[in-house]
Amino acid sequence: MSGQNNSRLRVLLTNDDGPPGHDSPYIYGLYRHLTTDLGWDVKVVIPSSQKSWIGKAYQITETIYGRYYYPRGSDGLGETSEISRPLKDGETAEWVLLDGTPASCANIALHNIYPDQIDLVISGPNLGRNSSAAFAMSSGTIGAALSSSLSQVRSIALSYGTVLHPTPEELFEPAHLLSSRIVRHLWDNWGQDDGSLRNGEVDLYNINIPMVHGLLGDEGLKIYWTNIWRNSYGRLFKAHAVTGPVVCPAGPDSLDSRNNGGTSQDPLTFKFAPDMKNLLDPASSPVGTDGWAVSHGHVSVTPLRASFAEPGVQGSIEQATNTFEENGLWKQKL
């Protein structure tokens, strides 16, 4: 498949945050930009509920049930239906919700719901960053993109890194606009990888956009080709607190992220309560990595193989000056 400018590109949009709502504030806005600004034919198949931090897991014993979803208005909140039906006034599309993991949703969409009808899979935008090995190896967003690339379909994982709490809504639209530009650029200039088993192409890309006020400036954010920051986990779980707040299932970058404290604990009952200090410390991330880029307010674009390995980036990043602009690759506008 060659990267060409196709005004009716057939896209599958999926995520790990589920349908529009508090834990999934971005997918509907990006959907509207992809369909309206770029004119692409976008199908949406997503988990019916939050499925963050689940990686590329598939369900192999459970039966996966689905239903239809009809977004409407400015926020995408809509109705569900057990059967497909005509759109009502104000509804913009028919989506599919599956009671499955992100990777399951992607595979079912490609092979069962829309077989041979998808050119590109976009997974996201995730609520929170998916930069660095610790996040990437756990990410349901990247998991869906990995699943799709293993089905011989070009795939992009997209994440919006939470920096400000709460994230100002005025940043949403600029982030969607920038995402659309980057995704279109990657499609039109899909990279080559001599070590790839898939048509000599880069299998997938991982994009991280920090949600910072620089999105509103005339200059916008710098965009860097990056490597994955090889960081590592510390403690991810704590003994269950009988009393006290519970960590949001969307993870530490979510809108409701908080410490999972408590005074009474059962020593053999555990809850997810990650210690994130070493994972988010910008001083620890080497220059030229995705963690470095996001922590300094830059966009990170990392080419990946669907084997937990990276092809070479497109140019030297030793001095951290390898931007899209400086490579002469960033010329088109919407």
VOBA-1610 file (N, C-alpha, C; in pm, whole numbers, padded with zeros to 5 digits, always signed):
BEGIN
Met+00085-00119+00000Met+00000+00000+00000Met+00088+00124+00000Ser+00067+00213-00088Ser+00149+00334-00096Ser+00077+00448-00026Gly+00155+00538+00036Gly+00097+00654+00100Gly+00058+00757-00004Gln-00071+00777-00019Gln-00117+00874-00117Gln-00228+00957-00057Asn-00250+01074-00110Asn-00351+01164-00059Asn-00486+01121-00112Asn-00560+01049-00032Asn-00691+00996-00070Asn-00797+01072+00006Ser-00879+01152-00066Ser-00979+01236+00001Ser-01085+01152+00071Arg-01101+01026+00034Arg-01197+00939+00100Arg-01126+00821+00164Leu-01019+00851+00231Leu-00947+00747+00303Leu-01042+00679+00401Arg-01032+00547+00408Arg-01120+00469+00495Arg-01049+00442+00626Val-01102+00499+00733Val-01034+00500+00862Val-01119+00428+00966Leu-01052+00349+01050Leu-01114+00295+01170Leu-01061+00375+01288Leu-01152+00433+01366Leu-01116+00507+01487Leu-01158+00423+01608Thr-01062+00395+01696Thr-01091+00320+01817Thr-01020+00387+01933Asn-01036+00334+02053Asn-00966+00393+02169Asn-00968+00294+02285Asp-00920+00338+02401Asp-00932+00255+02520Asp-01010+00325+02630Asp-01059+00446+02602Asp-01134+00523+02702Asp-01285+00508+02690Gly-01333+00441+02584Gly-01475+00419+02570Gly-01548+00534+02503Pro-01681+00534+02510Pro-01761+00635+02442Pro-01746+00773+02504Pro-01788+00879+02434Pro-01771+01016+02484Pro-01827+01032+02624Gly-01754+01104+02706Gly-01796+01127+02843Gly-01680+01177+02926His-01696+01170+03056His-01597+01224+03149His-01460+01162+03130Asp-01453+01030+03111Asp-01325+00962+03095Asp-01280+00954+02950Ser-01362+01003+02859Ser-01329+00998+02716Ser-01370+01129+02649Pro-01297+01237+02680Pro-01341+01369+02632Pro-01296+01406+02492Tyr-01213+01321+02426Tyr-01147+01365+02304Tyr-01194+01296+02176Ile-01247+01176+02181Ile-01267+01099+02060Ile-01368+01164+01966Tyr-01473+01223+02019Tyr-01575+01281+01931Tyr-01522+01403+01857Gly-01444+01485+01926Gly-01386+01602+01859Gly-01293+01563+01747Leu-01208+01463+01769Leu-01118+01419+01662Leu-01198+01358+01548Tyr-01301+01281+01580Tyr-01387+01223+01476Tyr-01442+01333+01384Arg-01488+01441+01442Arg-01545+01549+01361Arg-01440+01616+01273His-01318+01629+01323His-01212+01688+01241His-01174+01595+01127Leu-01163+01466+01154Leu-01125+01372+01049Leu-01231+01365+00940Thr-01356+01373+00978Thr-01464+01362+00879Thr-01493+01495+00809Thr-01487+01604+00884Thr-01525+01734+00828Thr-01406+01801+00760Asp-01293+01814+00831Asp-01178+01886+00776Asp-01105+01806+00669Leu-01085+01677+00696Leu-01010+01593+00602Leu-01101+01519+00505Gly-01229+01512+00535Gly-01322+01445+00444Gly-01306+01295+00438Trp-01250+01234+00544Trp-01227+01091+00543Trp-01351+01014+00585Asp-01360+00892+00540Asp-01471+00802+00576Asp-01429+00728+00703Val-01484+00767+00818Val-01438+00718+00947Val-01544+00628+01011Lys-01505+00504+01040Lys-01586+00412+01116Lys-01533+00409+01259Val-01623+00393+01357Val-01582+00396+01496Val-01627+00267+01565Val-01531+00194+01621Val-01558+00076+01701Val-01473+00087+01827Ile-01536+00100+01941Ile-01466+00129+02066Ile-01519+00042+02180Pro-01440+00029+02286Pro-01491-00042+02404Pro-01612+00028+02462Ser-01701-00048+02521Ser-01822+00010+02579Ser-01796+00079+02712Ser-01677+00059+02770Ser-01640+00123+02896Ser-01489+00140+02901Gln-01443+00208+03004Gln-01302+00238+03020Gln-01218+00110+03023Lys-01113+00106+02939Lys-01026-00011+02931Lys-00878+00030+02925Ser-00840+00129+03004Ser-00701+00174+03006Ser-00611+00074+03076Trp-00481+00083+03048Trp-00377+00003+03114Trp-00398-00146+03093Ile-00453-00183+02979Ile-00480-00325+02955Ile-00394-00381+02844Gly-00311-00295+02783Gly-00217-00340+02681Gly-00286-00399+02559Lys-00224-00502+02501Lys-00278-00565+02381Lys-00351-00696+02415Ala-00427-00693+02521Ala-00497-00814+02566Ala-00618-00843+02477Tyr-00642-00971+02456Tyr-00763-01017+02388Tyr-00846-01100+02486Gln-00978-01101+02466Gln-01063-01192+02543Gln-01077-01322+02467Ile-01040-01432+02529Ile-01045-01561+02459Ile-01144-01657+02523Thr-01200-01622+02638Thr-01300-01709+02700Thr-01437-01643+02707Glu-01441-01509+02712Glu-01569-01439+02722Glu-01631-01417+02584Thr-01763-01418+02579Thr-01835-01378+02458Thr-01843-01226+02457Ile-01808-01165+02345Ile-01808-01020+02332Ile-01939-00975+02268Tyr-02014-00896+02341Tyr-02141-00845+02292Tyr-02124-00700+02250Gly-02206-00657+02154Gly-02198-00520+02104Gly-02333-00455+02092Arg-02331-00325+02076Arg-02452-00247+02049Arg-02412-00121+01974Tyr-02510-00050+01927Tyr-02486+00068+01845Tyr-02498+00194+01931Tyr-02420+00293+01891Tyr-02415+00420+01965Tyr-02431+00535+01866Tyr-02509+00636+01906Tyr-02542+00746+01816Tyr-02505+00880+01880Pro-02381+00928+01853Pro-02337+01056+01912Pro-02415+01173+01852Arg-02424+01279+01931Arg-02494+01398+01885Arg-02441+01521+01959Gly-02478+01638+01910Gly-02443+01763+01976Gly-02295+01794+01968Ser-02250+01877+02060Ser-02110+01921+02060Ser-02020+01830+02142Asp-02081+01749+02230Asp-01999+01665+02317Asp-02003+01518+02281Gly-02089+01479+02186Gly-02094+01341+02142Gly-02172+01247+02231Leu-02231+01297+02339Leu-02314+01212+02423Leu-02436+01168+02343Gly-02471+01041+02350Gly-02580+00992+02266Gly-02648+00870+02323Glu-02732+00811+02241Glu-02810+00695+02279Glu-02745+00567+02230Thr-02777+00458+02298Thr-02737+00326+02252Thr-02859+00250+02206Ser-02836+00152+02119Ser-02945+00070+02066Ser-02893-00071+02044Glu-02976-00170+02072Glu-02938-00309+02049Glu-02938-00344+01901Ile-03008-00266+01819Ile-03016-00291+01675Ile-02978-00164+01600Ser-02929-00181+01478Ser-02898-00067+01394Ser-03028+00001+01353Arg-03028+00134+01353Arg-03148+00211+01320Arg-03110+00337+01244Pro-03206+00402+01178Pro-03176+00529+01110Pro-03138+00637+01212Leu-03058+00735+01167Leu-03019+00845+01254Leu-03140+00932+01286Lys-03147+00979+01410Lys-03248+01076+01450Lys-03194+01217+01429Asp-03282+01316+01440Asp-03239+01455+01424Asp-03128+01488+01523Gly-03021+01547+01472Gly-02910+01588+01556Gly-02802+01484+01573Glu-02830+01359+01539Glu-02729+01254+01550Glu-02637+01260+01428Thr-02508+01235+01451Thr-02410+01256+01345Thr-02358+01127+01283Ala-02374+01014+01351Ala-02315+00891+01299Ala-02367+00772+01378Glu-02337+00654+01327Glu-02363+00529+01399Glu-02229+00466+01432Trp-02200+00453+01560Trp-02079+00388+01607Trp-02112+00251+01663Val-02009+00173+01690Val-02026+00041+01750Val-01951+00037+01882Leu-02022-00009+01988Leu-01961-00033+02118Leu-01951-00183+02139Leu-01835-00230+02181Leu-01815-00372+02210Leu-01769-00388+02354Asp-01819-00491+02419Asp-01777-00521+02556Asp-01644-00596+02552Gly-01542-00530+02497Gly-01414-00595+02476Gly-01300-00501+02501Thr-01179-00555+02495Thr-01058-00475+02509Thr-01033-00394+02383Pro-00948-00293+02389Pro-00917-00216+02268Pro-00863-00303+02154Ala-00771-00396+02185Ala-00716-00483+02081Ala-00825-00572+02022Ser-00917-00620+02107Ser-01029-00701+02057Ser-01118-00619+01966Cys-01146-00495+02006Cys-01231-00407+01924Cys-01168-00385+01787Ala-01037-00360+01784Ala-00969-00334+01658Ala-00974-00456+01568Asn-00945-00574+01623Asn-00943-00694+01541Asn-01082-00730+01490Ile-01182-00719+01574Ile-01319-00749+01533Ile-01365-00650+01426Ala-01330-00524+01443Ala-01368-00424+01343Ala-01307-00455+01208Leu-01178-00492+01207Leu-01107-00515+01080Leu-01151-00644+01010His-01184-00745+01087His-01206-00876+01027His-01352-00923+01029Asn-01435-00859+01110Asn-01574-00903+01120Asn-01675-00796+01079Ile-01655-00673+01125Ile-01754-00567+01098Ile-01726-00495+00968Tyr-01599-00462+00943Tyr-01561-00390+00821Tyr-01447-00462+00750Pro-01465-00588+00712Pro-01353-00661+00648Pro-01314-00600+00514Asp-01183-00580+00496Asp-01127-00524+00372Asp-01181-00386+00340Gln-01223-00313+00441Gln-01280-00180+00418Gln-01203-00069+00490Ile-01087-00100+00549Ile-01014-00002+00628Ile-00872+00014+00573Asp-00831+00140+00551Asp-00695+00171+00506Asp-00603+00206+00622Leu-00657+00271+00724Leu-00576+00324+00833Leu-00654+00311+00964Val-00585+00268+01070Val-00644+00263+01204Val-00582+00373+01288Ile-00667+00452+01354Ile-00623+00552+01450Ile-00679+00512+01585Ser-00593+00496+01683Ser-00634+00460+01817Ser-00613+00578+01909Gly-00723+00632+01963Gly-00715+00749+02051Gly-00822+00852+02015Pro-00801+00977+02057Pro-00692+01025+02140Pro-00709+00980+02286Asn-00603+00927+02341Asn-00606+00882+02479Asn-00606+00999+02576Leu-00679+00984+02685Leu-00675+01081+02793Leu-00550+01055+02875Gly-00442+01126+02845Gly-00316+01106+02913Gly-00208+01058+02819Arg-00085+01081+02855Arg+00030+01045+02771Arg+00047+00895+02760Asn+00109+00854+02652Asn+00157+00717+02636Asn+00301+00723+02586Ser+00380+00805+02653Ser+00523+00816+02624Ser+00600+00734+02725Ser+00715+00683+02685Ser+00806+00602+02765Ser+00762+00457+02765Ala+00858+00369+02787Ala+00831+00225+02783Ala+00730+00183+02888Ala+00736+00243+03006Ala+00646+00201+03113Ala+00500+00225+03077Phe+00471+00338+03014Phe+00335+00364+02972Phe+00300+00288+02844Ala+00392+00288+02747Ala+00362+00228+02616Ala+00334+00079+02628Met+00409+00009+02714Met+00393-00135+02725Met+00262-00172+02795Ser+00198-00076+02862Ser+00073-00102+02932Ser-00048-00044+02859Ser-00024+00037+02759Ser-00129+00119+02700Ser-00229+00039+02616Gly-00357+00052+02649Gly-00461-00005+02563Gly-00470+00068+02431Thr-00436+00197+02429Thr-00437+00274+02305Thr-00333+00219+02208Ile-00211+00202+02255Ile-00107+00144+02169Ile-00138-00003+02141Gly-00199-00072+02237Gly-00236-00211+02215Gly-00328-00230+02097Ala-00425-00141+02080Ala-00515-00149+01965Ala-00440-00124+01835Ala-00346-00028+01836Ala-00267+00000+01716Ala-00175-00117+01683Leu-00115-00178+01783Leu-00033-00297+01761Leu-00116-00410+01701Ser-00235-00431+01756Ser-00324-00535+01704Ser-00354-00512+01557Ser-00382-00388+01521Ser-00416-00357+01382Ser-00296-00372+01290Ser-00178-00330+01335Ser-00060-00343+01250Ser-00026-00490+01227Leu-00057-00576+01324Leu-00036-00719+01306Leu-00138-00780+01211Ser-00241-00703+01177Ser-00337-00743+01074Ser-00305-00678+00940Gln-00181-00628+00926Gln-00133-00572+00800Gln-00203-00441+00762Val-00244-00364+00862Val-00308-00235+00837Val-00224-00126+00904Arg-00196-00022+00831Arg-00123+00091+00888Arg-00198+00145+01010Ser-00122+00177+01116Ser-00187+00213+01243Ser-00112+00326+01312Ile-00189+00409+01381Ile-00135+00522+01456Ile-00200+00525+01593Ala-00119+00534+01698Ala-00168+00555+01834Ala-00150+00703+01868Leu-00252+00763+01925Leu-00253+00907+01951Leu-00294+00932+02096Ser-00213+01012+02166Ser-00241+01041+02306Ser-00222+01189+02335Tyr-00308+01242+02421Tyr-00299+01381+02465Tyr-00252+01381+02611Gly-00128+01425+02633Gly-00071+01423+02767Gly-00130+01530+02856Thr-00181+01488+02971Thr-00239+01581+03067Thr-00127+01652+03142Val-00126+01784+03134Val-00026+01867+03203Val-00094+01957+03304Leu-00205+02018+03263Leu-00282+02108+03348Leu-00402+02033+03405His-00432+02055+03531His-00545+01989+03596His-00642+02094+03647Pro-00765+02099+03594Pro-00813+02023+03478Pro-00760+02081+03348Thr-00765+02003+03242Thr-00721+02051+03111Thr-00823+02150+03057Pro-00781+02274+03024Pro-00876+02373+02970Pro-00939+02324+02840Glu-01069+02337+02828Glu-01138+02291+02707Glu-01095+02369+02583Glu-01041+02490+02601Glu-00997+02568+02487Glu-00879+02502+02415Leu-00814+02405+02479Leu-00703+02334+02416Leu-00749+02216+02331Phe-00874+02174+02346Phe-00921+02055+02276Phe-00915+02071+02125Glu-00975+02177+02074Glu-00983+02195+01929Glu-00844+02213+01866Pro-00756+02296+01923Pro-00621+02303+01865Pro-00550+02169+01863Ala-00571+02088+01967Ala-00508+01956+01969Ala-00563+01867+01859His-00695+01873+01836His-00755+01794+01728His-00704+01840+01592Leu-00692+01970+01575Leu-00644+02024+01448Leu-00501+01980+01421Leu-00416+01989+01523Leu-00277+01947+01509Leu-00269+01797+01484Ser-00349+01719+01556Ser-00350+01575+01535Ser-00387+01539+01393Ser-00487+01606+01339Ser-00531+01579+01203Ser-00419+01606+01103Arg-00346+01715+01126Arg-00235+01749+01036Arg-00125+01644+01042Ile-00091+01602+01164Ile+00016+01503+01179Ile-00026+01370+01118Val-00147+01327+01146Val-00195+01198+01093Val-00195+01200+00941Arg-00243+01309+00883Arg-00244+01318+00736Arg-00102+01318+00681His-00012+01388+00749His+00128+01389+00704His+00187+01249+00708Leu+00163+01176+00815Leu+00217+01042+00827Leu+00159+00951+00719Trp+00030+00964+00692Trp-00030+00881+00587Trp+00033+00911+00451Asp+00050+01039+00422Asp+00103+01079+00292Asp+00253+01051+00277Asn+00322+01031+00388Asn+00467+01012+00385Asn+00508+00892+00472Trp+00434+00782+00458Trp+00456+00669+00547Trp+00600+00618+00534Gly+00666+00600+00649Gly+00808+00567+00650Gly+00838+00424+00611Gln+00961+00402+00572Gln+01009+00269+00536Gln+01098+00213+00647Asp+01096+00082+00660Asp+01176+00014+00760Asp+01229-00115+00700Asp+01358-00119+00672Asp+01417-00237+00608Asp+01403-00362+00692Gly+01390-00345+00824Gly+01377-00461+00911Gly+01235-00508+00932Ser+01139-00442+00866Ser+00999-00478+00885Ser+00962-00601+00802Leu+00872-00679+00856Leu+00818-00793+00782Leu+00691-00755+00707Arg+00650-00629+00718Arg+00524-00586+00659Arg+00549-00488+00545Asn+00577-00541+00428Asn+00591-00460+00308Asn+00702-00355+00319Gly+00798-00378+00407Gly+00908-00284+00421Gly+00868-00150+00479Glu+00753-00143+00545Glu+00705-00017+00600Glu+00719-00015+00752Val+00721+00107+00807Val+00703+00123+00951Val+00566+00065+00987Asp+00561-00015+01092Asp+00435-00080+01128Asp+00333+00017+01184Leu+00377+00102+01276Leu+00284+00195+01340Leu+00362+00313+01396Tyr+00288+00419+01425Tyr+00346+00538+01487Tyr+00275+00564+01619Asn+00351+00617+01714Asn+00296+00658+01843Asn+00315+00808+01857Ile+00205+00882+01868Ile+00206+01028+01878Ile+00164+01069+02019Asn+00240+01160+02078Asn+00204+01220+02207Asn+00201+01371+02194Ile+00086+01431+02225Ile+00070+01575+02220Ile+00043+01626+02361Pro+00132+01710+02418Pro+00105+01764+02552Pro-00003+01871+02545Met-00095+01866+02638Met-00205+01963+02640Met-00160+02086+02718Val-00092+02175+02646Val-00033+02295+02705Val-00080+02417+02627His-00061+02535+02687His-00111+02659+02624His-00037+02692+02495Gly+00080+02631+02472Gly+00149+02654+02346Gly+00068+02613+02225Leu-00033+02528+02244Leu-00121+02490+02134Leu-00197+02611+02078Leu-00212+02714+02161Leu-00289+02832+02120Leu-00204+02937+02052Gly-00071+02926+02060Gly+00016+03028+02004Gly+00029+03018+01853Asp+00074+03127+01793Asp+00091+03131+01648Asp+00195+03029+01600Glu+00297+03007+01680Glu+00403+02914+01641Glu+00362+02768+01663Gly+00265+02744+01750Gly+00225+02607+01779Gly+00334+02533+01855Leu+00324+02402+01856Leu+00422+02319+01926Leu+00521+02260+01827Lys+00646+02247+01871Lys+00745+02177+01790Lys+00714+02028+01788Ile+00746+01964+01677Ile+00718+01822+01658Ile+00851+01752+01633Tyr+00879+01649+01713Tyr+01006+01579+01704Tyr+00986+01431+01674Trp+01072+01378+01586Trp+01087+01233+01578Trp+01161+01189+01704Thr+01114+01085+01770Thr+01172+01045+01897Thr+01192+00895+01907Asn+01271+00856+02007Asn+01281+00718+02053Asn+01196+00704+02179Ile+01172+00579+02218Ile+01102+00555+02344Ile+01200+00568+02460Trp+01160+00641+02561Trp+01238+00651+02684Trp+01231+00518+02758Arg+01347+00456+02780Arg+01351+00326+02847Arg+01350+00344+02998Asn+01235+00377+03051Asn+01224+00386+03197Asn+01171+00255+03252Ser+01140+00250+03381Ser+01099+00124+03442Ser+00997+00149+03552Tyr+00923+00043+03584Tyr+00821+00052+03687Tyr+00883+00050+03827Gly+00811+00111+03918Gly+00829+00086+04060Gly+00707+00010+04109Arg+00660+00046+04225Arg+00541-00019+04279Arg+00416+00030+04204Leu+00333-00064+04162Leu+00209-00030+04093Leu+00085-00055+04179Phe+00096-00134+04284Phe-00019-00170+04366Phe+00011-00144+04513Lys-00096-00119+04588Lys-00087-00106+04732Lys-00186-00201+04797Ala-00158-00238+04921Ala-00256-00316+04996Ala-00387-00238+05001His-00496-00308+04982His-00626-00243+04968His-00663-00162+05091Ala-00702-00038+05069Ala-00749+00047+05178Ala-00898+00025+05198Val-00936-00010+05318Val-01078-00031+05348Val-01153+00099+05335Thr-01090+00208+05375Thr-01150+00340+05359Thr-01054+00428+05283Gly-01109+00526+05211Gly-01023+00619+05138Gly-01060+00622+04991Pro-01007+00720+04916Pro-01040+00735+04774Pro-00984+00622+04690Val-01042+00602+04572Val-01002+00497+04480Val-00944+00562+04355Val-00835+00507+04302Val-00775+00563+04182Val-00869+00546+04064Cys-00877+00648+03978Cys-00964+00642+03861Cys-00916+00533+03766Pro-01007+00456+03705Pro-00963+00349+03615Pro-00892+00398+03491Ala-00905+00526+03458Ala-00836+00579+03340Ala-00686+00592+03364Gly-00643+00584+03490Gly-00500+00589+03517Gly-00454+00721+03573Pro-00324+00736+03593Pro-00269+00851+03666Pro-00281+00983+03594Asp-00304+00984+03463Asp-00319+01110+03389Asp-00465+01151+03375Ser-00555+01078+03437Ser-00697+01102+03417Ser-00741+01230+03487Leu-00866+01268+03462Leu-00919+01390+03520Leu-00939+01377+03671Asp-00954+01254+03720Asp-00980+01231+03861Asp-00865+01164+03933Ser-00743+01175+03877Ser-00629+01108+03937Ser-00604+01159+04078Arg-00576+01067+04168Arg-00549+01103+04306Arg-00476+00988+04373Asn-00421+01012+04492Asn-00356+00907+04568Asn-00460+00815+04629Asn-00427+00688+04639Asn-00518+00590+04696Asn-00475+00561+04839Gly-00510+00651+04928Gly-00467+00637+05066Gly-00569+00567+05151Gly-00542+00551+05278Gly-00635+00487+05369Gly-00563+00448+05496Thr-00642+00420+05599Thr-00582+00389+05728Thr-00592+00242+05763Ser-00689+00171+05706Ser-00707+00031+05738Ser-00683-00053+05613Gln-00591-00150+05618Gln-00551-00223+05499Gln-00557-00373+05523Asp-00597-00445+05419Asp-00591-00590+05418Asp-00461-00629+05348Pro-00368-00697+05413Pro-00234-00718+05355Pro-00232-00808+05233Leu-00337-00884+05205Leu-00339-00971+05087Leu-00447-00931+04988Thr-00494-00807+04996Thr-00588-00751+04900Thr-00526-00622+04845Phe-00521-00610+04713Phe-00444-00501+04653Phe-00528-00423+04552Lys-00497-00296+04542Lys-00560-00207+04445Lys-00451-00138+04364Phe-00484-00104+04241Phe-00392-00033+04153Phe-00371+00108+04208Ala-00249+00140+04244Ala-00214+00270+04301Ala-00068+00298+04268Pro-00038+00330+04144Pro+00102+00338+04100Pro+00178+00455+04161Asp+00303+00430+04189Asp+00397+00534+04229Asp+00459+00590+04102Met+00419+00712+04063Met+00454+00765+03932Met+00574+00859+03933Lys+00638+00880+04050Lys+00743+00982+04057Lys+00853+00959+03955Asn+00903+00839+03946Asn+01014+00813+03853Asn+00969+00806+03708Leu+00839+00784+03685Leu+00789+00772+03549Leu+00764+00907+03484Leu+00747+01010+03564Leu+00711+01141+03509Leu+00818+01246+03531Asp+00932+01208+03584Asp+01039+01304+03615Asp+01111+01346+03487Pro+01092+01472+03442Pro+01155+01514+03317Pro+01307+01514+03323Ala+01364+01525+03442Ala+01509+01525+03453Ala+01568+01389+03422Ser+01486+01285+03429Ser+01535+01150+03405Ser+01528+01108+03259Ser+01453+01180+03177Ser+01430+01137+03039Ser+01540+01191+02948Pro+01610+01103+02876Pro+01718+01148+02788Pro+01668+01236+02675Val+01751+01329+02634Val+01719+01417+02522Val+01693+01333+02397Gly+01587+01366+02325Gly+01554+01295+02203Gly+01454+01184+02221Thr+01414+01156+02346Thr+01314+01052+02371Thr+01175+01114+02378Asp+01075+01027+02372Asp+00937+01075+02381Asp+00909+01140+02516Gly+00964+01082+02623Gly+00944+01142+02754Gly+01003+01282+02763Trp+01123+01300+02705Trp+01185+01432+02701Trp+01097+01531+02625Ala+01047+01491+02508Ala+00969+01582+02425Ala+00843+01629+02498Val+00766+01534+02553Val+00641+01571+02618Val+00667+01657+02741Ser+00769+01624+02819Ser+00797+01700+02941Ser+00842+01843+02910His+00891+01868+02788His+00933+02002+02749His+00830+02071+02659Gly+00710+02017+02654Gly+00603+02082+02580Gly+00609+02063+02430His+00676+01958+02383His+00686+01928+02241His+00601+01806+02206Val+00568+01795+02079Val+00498+01677+02029Val+00600+01569+01996Ser+00568+01447+02033Ser+00656+01333+02007Ser+00591+01242+01905Val+00668+01204+01801Val+00623+01106+01702Val+00728+00995+01696Thr+00688+00875+01735Thr+00781+00763+01743Thr+00740+00652+01648Pro+00822+00620+01547Pro+00793+00504+01461Pro+00824+00375+01536Leu+00737+00275+01520Leu+00751+00149+01595Leu+00735+00028+01504Arg+00793-00081+01548Arg+00763-00212+01491Arg+00665-00284+01581Ala+00584-00370+01524Ala+00488-00446+01603Ala+00556-00566+01666Ser+00670-00541+01726Ser+00747-00646+01792Ser+00818-00588+01914Phe+00763-00480+01968Phe+00824-00409+02079Phe+00968-00371+02048Ala+00987-00319+01926Ala+01118-00272+01882Ala+01097-00153+01791Glu+01200-00072+01777Glu+01190+00049+01697Glu+01279+00042+01574Pro+01230+00088+01459Pro+01321+00114+01348Pro+01398+00242+01378Gly+01498+00272+01298Gly+01573+00395+01317Gly+01486+00516+01290Val+01502+00621+01370Val+01430+00744+01343Val+01484+00808+01218Gln+01408+00899+01161Gln+01442+00954+01030Gln+01536+01073+01045Gly+01661+01045+01081Gly+01759+01150+01100Gly+01815+01145+01241Ser+01924+01214+01265Ser+01987+01214+01395Ser+01906+01294+01496Ile+01894+01242+01617Ile+01827+01317+01723Ile+01926+01348+01835Glu+02056+01332+01810Glu+02154+01349+01916Glu+02153+01490+01976Gln+02127+01589+01891Gln+02125+01727+01939Gln+01984+01779+01959Ala+01885+01690+01948Ala+01745+01727+01970Ala+01700+01840+01878Thr+01745+01837+01753Thr+01702+01939+01657Thr+01632+01877+01537Asn+01594+01752+01549Asn+01538+01680+01435Asn+01387+01700+01429Thr+01344+01818+01388Thr+01202+01847+01382Thr+01148+01818+01244Phe+01014+01808+01236Phe+00950+01792+01105Phe+00992+01908+01014Glu+00989+02031+01069Glu+01016+02148+00987Glu+01156+02144+00929Glu+01255+02106+01012Glu+01394+02110+00968Glu+01426+02001+00868Asn+01342+01900+00861Asn+01360+01796+00760Asn+01284+01828+00631Gly+01220+01945+00627Gly+01148+01984+00507Gly+01023+01901+00482Leu+00967+01843+00590Leu+00853+01752+00574Leu+00721+01814+00615Trp+00726+01936+00667Trp+00607+01991+00730Trp+00563+02117+00655Lys+00498+02095+00542Lys+00463+02208+00456Lys+00313+02224+00436Gln+00238+02113+00442Gln+00098+02122+00404Gln+00013+02179+00518Lys-00097+02240+00480Lys-00195+02290+00576Lys-00328+02224+00542Leu-00420+02233+00639Leu-00555+02181+00610Leu-00623+02268+00507
//
